[in-house]
Amino acid sequence: MNTSYTVGSLYAGVGGICKGFQNNGFELSWANEFDKNACKTYRENFKHNLVEGDVMQLDITSLDKIDVLTAGFPCQPFSVAGYRQGFDDKRGNHFFKILDFVDEMRPKVLFLENVKNLIGHDKGRTFNVIKELIEKRNYSFDAKVLNTKDYGNVPHNRERIFIIAFDKELDTSFFKDFKFSFPEKEGLSQTIQDIVINEKVEDKYYYGEDKYMYPMLKETMRRDDTIYQFRRQYVRENKSNVCPTLTANMGTGGHNVPLIKTPYGFRKLTPRECFRFQGFDDNYILPEIAISHLYKQAGNSVSVPVISRLAEHILQVLSSVEKKTLGNFLETA
């Protein structure tokens, strides 16, 4: 029995997807990331081959073939009419580059992650083309939107779509009427107060009386068990008692970084806390780079516990196929 399936990761970011698969015993073979600062963070935490640079320029044949290909890829529209008429509208489109990897490597599993709105992107055309072209290659296709607070036991409102596809040629009969079993919802036992640092942090994260927004913060931020957002002209309380969706633009000016009320004053979440809200534990190393980059990386990342649960279910399918194949072999031997 195969005890270690290999993973190749495109658009790896700081390794949220990699971490989730690693947590389930998968072997990380290689990864690719374009952002140089994300690469610095990635290298602090993983020791396998990281190819830094534009995925469009990657020589696929130079990389080891893998069992699982993962990609949290940028979402782009397709010229559907042009595509179906045979026009060359593939250039520069990231999804078509992923398909090049699929065609060259024929992974057992394709794991894609994107924003929830991928389903309705370009009036649904983008999603339909993705489904059509994956199925055309004789892969299964299952997709579902999962929220971190419901599937990761982390108090973070973050909805993302996950697409899971298996190579049907692994076992034609097994995958004939196959439907991937996504994880069930689970209760949220962690609270915001379990995530935030309960001691004084560096002064740079606090908003003192010298800041123009201080009167607004003082008037609105009255609870220490919730998270607030400063919107330039007003302060909004998040009444669901979870962290609002962390965004990639948190690092630009700091206005999008969620705020909390502490015994030491009003402050924004630290990068460490933002990584915690994505399910990274404190053993995950944050390098000495500008905090704006760390905020961006946390906002761009996936939630590790959600990936871990998906990876666990993927492993169950692969193991089932292998056991069935072994059983068939023994019967005919």
HELIX and SHEET records of a PDB file:
HELIX    1   1 GLY A   16  GLN A   22  1                                   7    
HELIX    2   2 LYS A   36  ASN A   45  1                                  10    
HELIX    3   3 VAL A   55  GLN A   57  5                                   3    
HELIX    4   4 ILE A   60  SER A   62  5                                   3    
HELIX    5   5 VAL A   80  ARG A   84  1                                   5    
HELIX    6   6 HIS A   94  MET A  105  1                                  12    
HELIX    7   7 LYS A  116  GLY A  124  5                                   9    
HELIX    8   8 ARG A  125  LYS A  136  1                                  12    
HELIX    9   9 THR A  148  TYR A  151  1                                   4    
HELIX   10  10 LYS A  168  LEU A  170  5                                   3    
HELIX   11  11 ILE A  192  ILE A  195  1                                   4    
HELIX   12  12 ASP A  203  TYR A  205  5                                   3    
HELIX   13  13 TYR A  214  THR A  220  1                                   7    
HELIX   14  14 ALA A  248  GLY A  251  5                                   4    
HELIX   15  15 PRO A  271  ARG A  276  1                                   6    
HELIX   16  16 ILE A  291  ASN A  300  1                                  10    
HELIX   17  17 VAL A  304  THR A  332  1                                  29    
SHEET    1   A 7 ASN A  49  GLU A  52  0                                        
SHEET    2   A 7 GLU A  27  GLU A  33  1                                        
SHEET    3   A 7 THR A   6  LEU A  10  1                                        
SHEET    4   A 7 VAL A  68  GLY A  72  1                                        
SHEET    5   A 7 VAL A 109  VAL A 115  1                                        
SHEET    6   A 7 GLU A 159  PHE A 166 -1                                        
SHEET    7   A 7 ASP A 142  ASN A 147 -1                                        
SHEET    1   B 2 ILE A 227  PHE A 230  0                                        
SHEET    2   B 2 VAL A 235  ASN A 238 -1                                        
SHEET    1   C 2 LEU A 259  THR A 262  0                                        
SHEET    2   C 2 GLY A 265  LYS A 268 -1                                        
END                                                                             
